Amino acid sequence: MQRVVFRSHGSPSVLEHESLTLTPLKPGQVRVRNQAIGVNFIDTYFRSGLYPPPGLPSGLGTEGAGTVVECAVDVSCLQVGDRVAYVQSALGAYSTHHVVDQHRLVQLPDDISCTIAAGGLLKGLTTLCLFNQVSQPKSGDTVLFHAAAGGVGLLACQYARRQGIRLIGVVSNASKAALARSAGAWATLLVHEDIAERTRQLTDGKGARFVYDSVGRATWQASLSATASRGHLISFGNASGAVENVALAELARAGSLTVSRPILFDYIRDSTALQVAAQAFFQCLREGLEVDVGEIFALSQAQQAHFLLESRNTTGSIVLVP
Ligand SMILES: NC(=O)c1ccc[n+]([C@@H]2O[C@H](COP(=O)([O-])OP(=O)(O)OC[C@H]3O[C@@H](n4cnc5c(N)ncnc54)[C@H](OP(=O)(O)O)[C@@H]3O)[C@@H](O)[C@H]2O)c1
């Protein structure tokens, strides 16, 4: 098998390729031959060291889709030949073959391709979780959503429009703004604008009831100021760096705000929750939600994929193909 490995933290250039011999499966494990691998911003956090991997050298990636090629003897719910997808494997999805715990796999319906699953499952489950579990905006509510033309962002724009939610998307350039609007954003703002002031202009001076911020350090203050009194600020990522040193009094001064720092995996704690969430996402796809796979790279081009993702020059999802 081939995999991407990093032996130290740093820029995308620390990503290397290596050939390995397949190891025997342990109880409960399933070997998947990947057909498509999801690239997620969280992968850059593990590579850079913002999130520590269990050890070095380390594989990378937690999302993929493909075919079961081997099952441990005690695995009964899956068999060789099944098409499957996963979003929360151990690090190592950037590989030709990945070993995944049976409880972290979902059967892939015939009408969902591996590319769409790898490009959309983690981002789609995140979107559903943000709008249904972490917070529950209602039809007619106005929300602010950063990085609205990204992988999660374009799904959020579409989902919000389906629900009648007025999503104000923040993006870094005009073409991303046009894409976010065509996906369903009610309005768009550019990152260099006064985000709080413009959000208040669009909400009769009130601010957004819900603010979804995955950019982190660079946008935290603007997000606080853009949130309506007694609104909910959901900080769910660190694309520009981690938010640190938050004083609770700041939340009081900003209007008695609620702040969440959710991680999808705390909302999908077992196989049942994973199956339910995945089926809900597949149903959204059947009803017209689209995964925009903006870039497809060969597995051997993982470095390029990371450089591009961090350059802010991508829209939608990135997929690697072994
Ligand atoms: N908490 C969770 O469970 C969870 C789950 C999934 C994803 N996430 C988070 O959701 C966010 C989106 O993930 P994704 O994989 O779909 O990525 P993405 O949105 O496709 O890419 C990140 C986007 O962030 C924006 N950005 C702003 N400042 C940036 C900076 N300094 N460097 C790089 N990008 C910057 C860029 O959009 P503009 O150019 O338009 O600003 C960029 O395209 C990430 O922060 C990720 O960690 C969290």
PDBQT file of the ligand as one rigid body, heavy atoms in Angstrom, charges set to zero:
ROOT
HETATM    1  N1  LIG A 401     -15.700  21.806  14.531  1.00  0.00    +0.000 N 
HETATM    2  C1  LIG A 401     -15.897  20.829  13.657  1.00  0.00    +0.000 C 
HETATM    3  O1  LIG A 401     -16.335  19.739  14.001  1.00  0.00    +0.000 OA
HETATM    4  C2  LIG A 401     -15.560  21.069  12.203  1.00  0.00    +0.000 A 
HETATM    5  C3  LIG A 401     -15.872  20.112  11.246  1.00  0.00    +0.000 A 
HETATM    6  C4  LIG A 401     -15.557  20.377   9.909  1.00  0.00    +0.000 A 
HETATM    7  C5  LIG A 401     -14.927  21.566   9.567  1.00  0.00    +0.000 A 
HETATM    8  N2  LIG A 401     -14.614  22.444  10.552  1.00  0.00    +0.000 N 
HETATM    9  C6  LIG A 401     -13.967  23.729  10.228  1.00  0.00    +0.000 C 
HETATM   10  O2  LIG A 401     -14.694  24.339   9.197  1.00  0.00    +0.000 OA
HETATM   11  C7  LIG A 401     -13.823  25.165   8.441  1.00  0.00    +0.000 C 
HETATM   12  C8  LIG A 401     -14.027  24.881   6.967  1.00  0.00    +0.000 C 
HETATM   13  O3  LIG A 401     -13.458  23.617   6.660  1.00  0.00    +0.000 OA
HETATM   14  P1  LIG A 401     -13.276  23.183   5.142  1.00  0.00    +0.000 P 
HETATM   15  O4  LIG A 401     -12.496  21.913   5.173  1.00  0.00    +0.000 OA
HETATM   16  O5  LIG A 401     -14.583  23.233   4.467  1.00  0.00    +0.000 OA
HETATM   17  O6  LIG A 401     -12.313  24.329   4.565  1.00  0.00    +0.000 OA
HETATM   18  P2  LIG A 401     -12.664  25.514   3.539  1.00  0.00    +0.000 P 
HETATM   19  O7  LIG A 401     -13.777  26.325   4.103  1.00  0.00    +0.000 OA
HETATM   20  O8  LIG A 401     -12.849  24.931   2.191  1.00  0.00    +0.000 OA
HETATM   21  O9  LIG A 401     -11.341  26.348   3.544  1.00  0.00    +0.000 OA
HETATM   22  C9  LIG A 401     -11.089  27.281   4.536  1.00  0.00    +0.000 C 
HETATM   23  C10 LIG A 401     -11.520  28.701   4.137  1.00  0.00    +0.000 C 
HETATM   24  O10 LIG A 401     -11.313  29.538   5.259  1.00  0.00    +0.000 OA
HETATM   25  C11 LIG A 401     -11.104  30.857   4.809  1.00  0.00    +0.000 C 
HETATM   26  N3  LIG A 401      -9.970  31.463   5.503  1.00  0.00    +0.000 N 
HETATM   27  C12 LIG A 401     -10.029  32.584   6.238  1.00  0.00    +0.000 A 
HETATM   28  N4  LIG A 401      -8.836  32.884   6.746  1.00  0.00    +0.000 NA
HETATM   29  C13 LIG A 401      -7.986  31.956   6.305  1.00  0.00    +0.000 A 
HETATM   30  C14 LIG A 401      -6.593  31.749   6.502  1.00  0.00    +0.000 A 
HETATM   31  N5  LIG A 401      -5.829  32.566   7.254  1.00  0.00    +0.000 N 
HETATM   32  N6  LIG A 401      -6.033  30.684   5.907  1.00  0.00    +0.000 NA
HETATM   33  C15 LIG A 401      -6.767  29.842   5.163  1.00  0.00    +0.000 A 
HETATM   34  N7  LIG A 401      -8.109  29.986   4.958  1.00  0.00    +0.000 NA
HETATM   35  C16 LIG A 401      -8.703  31.049   5.531  1.00  0.00    +0.000 A 
HETATM   36  C17 LIG A 401     -10.878  30.797   3.295  1.00  0.00    +0.000 C 
HETATM   37  O11 LIG A 401     -12.075  31.312   2.679  1.00  0.00    +0.000 OA
HETATM   38  P3  LIG A 401     -12.077  32.873   2.204  1.00  0.00    +0.000 P 
HETATM   39  O12 LIG A 401     -10.942  32.985   1.242  1.00  0.00    +0.000 OA
HETATM   40  O13 LIG A 401     -13.396  33.069   1.566  1.00  0.00    +0.000 OA
HETATM   41  O14 LIG A 401     -11.897  33.685   3.439  1.00  0.00    +0.000 OA
HETATM   42  C18 LIG A 401     -10.705  29.322   3.026  1.00  0.00    +0.000 C 
HETATM   43  O15 LIG A 401     -11.132  28.978   1.734  1.00  0.00    +0.000 OA
HETATM   44  C19 LIG A 401     -12.411  24.897   8.955  1.00  0.00    +0.000 C 
HETATM   45  O16 LIG A 401     -12.048  25.906   9.872  1.00  0.00    +0.000 OA
HETATM   46  C20 LIG A 401     -12.562  23.581   9.677  1.00  0.00    +0.000 C 
HETATM   47  O17 LIG A 401     -11.605  23.391  10.687  1.00  0.00    +0.000 OA
HETATM   48  C21 LIG A 401     -14.916  22.227  11.844  1.00  0.00    +0.000 A 
ENDROOT
TORSDOF 0
